[in-house]
Amino acid sequence: MAEAPRRETLLVNITPREQRVAWVDNGMAQEVWVERTSQRGLVGNIYWGRVQRVLPGMQAAFIDIGLARAAFLYVADVYRPEDTPESEPIEKLLQPGQWVMVQVTKNPLGSKGARVSMQISLPSRLLVYMPGQKVIGVSQKIEDEAERARLRELLCAIPEIEQAQGGFIVRTVAEGAQLMELRADLLYLMKLWEQISARVKGLTRPTCIYEELPLYLRVLRDTPAEQIEQVLVDSRETLAKMQEFARIYVPQLVELMQHYEGERPIFDLYNVEDAISQALEKRVPLKSGGYLVIDQTEALTTIDVNTGAFVGHKNLEETIYKTNMEATSAIARQLRLRNLGGMIIIDFIDMQEQQHREHVLEALKRALSRDRAKTTVNDFSPLGLLEMTRKRTRESLERTLCQPCPICEGRGTVKTPQTVAYEIFREITRMARQFDVQQYRVIASEAVVSYIMDEESDSVAELEAFINCSVSFQAEATYPPEAYDVVMM
């Protein structure tokens, strides 16, 4: 029996420089998007850029699109005329200084520039238009073969499709759509592409020629309307824009949109703020008393499952099995909530019974089936680890909202007062060998100075005798734990 579609509440929180959107299901936040005016995502934007460098060894090129870092273009994403063989190397397709139109497919991440493609795609509510290509397709997520065939026939029956000079993909949200709806989207996309193409005339510098819709409109465009039960917006101006957009593309949502007028902030009322705070913590508690530990690194994300205070009622194997089963839904939710992508390693608690391992694997796959991002889950490795991937197109929630700690610089730890004290002793010894000085003054944090005066007073006396100089200490409240200065008096 097919699972009934879930209906969720969409919350839209607007402040002057920030837009936040949250999906809430069964009273729990499942996904959160944050878009700031100063850091707006680039995925979907189209740029007129110039080839900066071609790298035959990597079969890639760097494209100047007017941003701080050059964009990366891989050979598979280079547009090829019909008569160009697939094996044609990138140095035959692109030359330094050549002007190209590219679209961002992945936002800049860390020190990497944006990933771009010359194979442009323009989405509307029901269709995706791909200029220069001749494909006619239907989203693979529409599984009903009869519906797939019906949509393909409708699309091909639109008279203007022959003039499009491009291909079309029918999106998942088009399931059940009629001919006039598809035709309206097709005409809109053709007009949009005509406007974009006209903008490059006369351009002599890299620049953005098309910008993706703002966050609150993208969510309406990309989410099946039947999944939405209610849309609450705390800004009258934004609500009006959303209703105007919905009347054209998703008229069934207009009646579901309301202005939130409550005194409590909308994210507080639905506990979204608490969910965001928890999503920034490494440790995630489970209802049974177990917990997850989530570590995000540059290369991958690791998730460790622990029983914690959960002791079970039967035996150890049963306790482990129940904890792992509970963890599957929590892991799937945290991946969506934190928007974790790339390679993910899950260290479930070791299970002896093969049947339990299979049940946990299936439970994780079911929990991930609701994820809008593409996921791939492998079987347990010989070491008992489960490897999976999740498509990443934007920064994680942590990297959107946080920055590396200025004290530890992202390490997660700081040196102990004892370690810093011994560094100071070594620095004074080094300076004494180079300079003829009568006195040294050390300025350091209160914790370090207190440790030296309380625990290392004998060491200070020995140091003074060794270098034949006096050493004084000054505590400075504004100094971080590892900072110090040695001043020659």
GIVENWO-V993361 format. One record per pair of residues at least 12 apart in sequence whose ideal C-beta (glycine too) atoms are under 8 Angstrom apart, sorted by the first residue. I is the first residue (numbers start at 1). J is the second residue. Records with the same first field share a line. If there is no record, write none. Layout:
I=J  J
This chain:
5=224  226  227
6=25  227  370
7=226  227  228  229
8=23  24  25  30  227  228  229
9=23  24  25  228  229  230  231  232  270
10=22  23  24  219  223  228  230  231  232
11=23  24  232  260  266  267  270  272
12=216  231  232  233  234  235  238  242
13=234  265  266  267
14=216  233  234  235  237  238
17=36  37  38
18=34  35  36  37
19=34  35  36  214  215  216  238
20=32  33  34  35  267
21=33  215  216  219
22=267  270  272
24=270  272
27=270  271
28=271  275  333
29=270  271  272  275  276  337
30=333  336  337  370
31=336  337  339  372
32=272  275  276  279  337  339  397
33=215  219
34=397  400  401
35=214  215
39=400
41=107  212  394
42=67  104  107  108  114  212
43=104  105  106  107  212  393  394
44=103  104  123  212
45=103  104  208  210  211  212
46=101  102  103  104  120  196  208  209  210
47=63  65  66  71  101  102  103  104  116  206  207  208  209
48=65  99  100  101  199  200  203  206  207  209
49=63  64  65  66  71  99  100  101  102  116  206
50=63  64  97  98  99  100  206
51=63  64  94  95  96  97  98  99  100
52=64  70  96
53=70  96
54=90  91  94  95  96
55=90
56=89  90  91
59=74  75  89  90
60=72  73  74  75  90
61=73  78  90  94
62=113
63=100  102  116
64=206
65=102  114  116  206  208
66=205  206  207  208
67=108  113  114
69=108  111  112  113  114
70=113
71=102  104  113  114  115  116
72=112  113  114  115  116
73=94  102  115  116  117  118
74=115
75=89  90  93
77=105  116  117  118  119
78=90  93  94  118
79=118  119  132
80=93
100=118
101=118  120  200  209
102=116  117  118
103=116  117  118  119  120  121
104=116
105=117  393
106=392  393
107=393  394  395
109=392  395
110=298  399
119=132  133
120=132
122=189  192  193  196
123=171  221  222
124=185  188  189  221  249
125=171  173  185  221  249  250
126=170  171  173  174  177  181  182  185
127=155  168  169  170  171  174  182  185  186  189
128=168  169  171
129=164  166  167  168  186  189  190  192  193
130=166  167  168  169
131=165  166  193
132=165  166
133=166  167
134=166  167
135=167  168  169
136=152  155  156  167  168
137=152  167  168  169  170
138=151  152  169  170
139=169  170  171  172  174
141=172
142=170  172  174  175
144=175
147=175  176
151=170  174  175  177  182
152=170
154=177  178  179  182
155=168  170  182  186
157=179
158=179  182  183  186
160=183  186  187  190
161=186
163=190
164=186  190
166=193
168=186  189
170=182
172=224
173=222  223  224  225
175=224
192=210
196=209  210
216=233  238  241  242
217=241  242  245
220=242  245  246  249  250  253
221=245  249  250
225=250  252  253
228=253  256
229=256
230=256  258
231=253  256  257  258
232=258  259  260  266
233=257  258  259  260
234=259  260  265  266
236=259
239=257  258  259
242=257
243=257
275=337
276=397  401
279=334  337  338  397  398
280=397  398  401  402
282=294  295
284=330  334
285=308
286=308  310  323  326  327  330
287=326
288=310  322  323  326
289=307  308  309  310  311
290=305  306  307  308  309  310  323  326  327
291=306  308
292=304  305  306  327  330  331  334
293=306
294=334  338  340
296=338  340  396  398
299=342  343
300=342  343  344  345
301=340  342  343  344  345
302=344  345  346  347
303=331  334  344  345  346  347
304=347
305=323  324  327  346  347  348  349
306=323  349
307=319  320  323  349
310=322  323
317=351  352  353  356
320=349  350  351  356
321=351  353  356  359  360
323=349
324=348  349  351  356  360
325=359  360  363
327=348
328=360  363  364  366  367
329=363  367
331=346  364  367
332=364  367  368  370  371
333=367
335=368  371  375  390
336=371  372  373
337=397
338=396  397  398
339=392  394  395  396  397
340=390  392  396
341=373  390  391  392  393  396
342=389  390  392
343=387  388  389
344=387  388  389  390
345=385  386  387
346=364  385  386  387  388
347=384  385  386
348=360  380  384  386
350=384
357=380
361=377  379  380  386
364=377  386  388
365=377
368=388
371=390
373=390  391  392  393
374=390  391
375=388  389  390  391
376=388  389
406=480
407=480  481  482
414=480  481  482
415=481  482
417=445  447  448  450  451  452  481
418=451  455
420=444  445  448  481  482  484
421=448  451  452  456  459
423=484
424=442  444  448  452  484  486
425=459  463
427=486
428=440  442  463  467  471  486
429=463  466  467
431=486  488
432=467  469
435=488
437=469  488  489
438=469  470  489
439=469  470  471  472  488  489
440=469  470  471  472  486  487  488  489
441=471  472  473  474  486  487  489
442=471  472  473  474  484  485  486  487
443=474  476  479  484  485  487
444=473  474  475  476  479  483  484  485
445=475  476  477  479  480  481  483  484
446=475  476  477  479
447=481
448=481  484
449=473  474  475
450=475
452=473
453=473
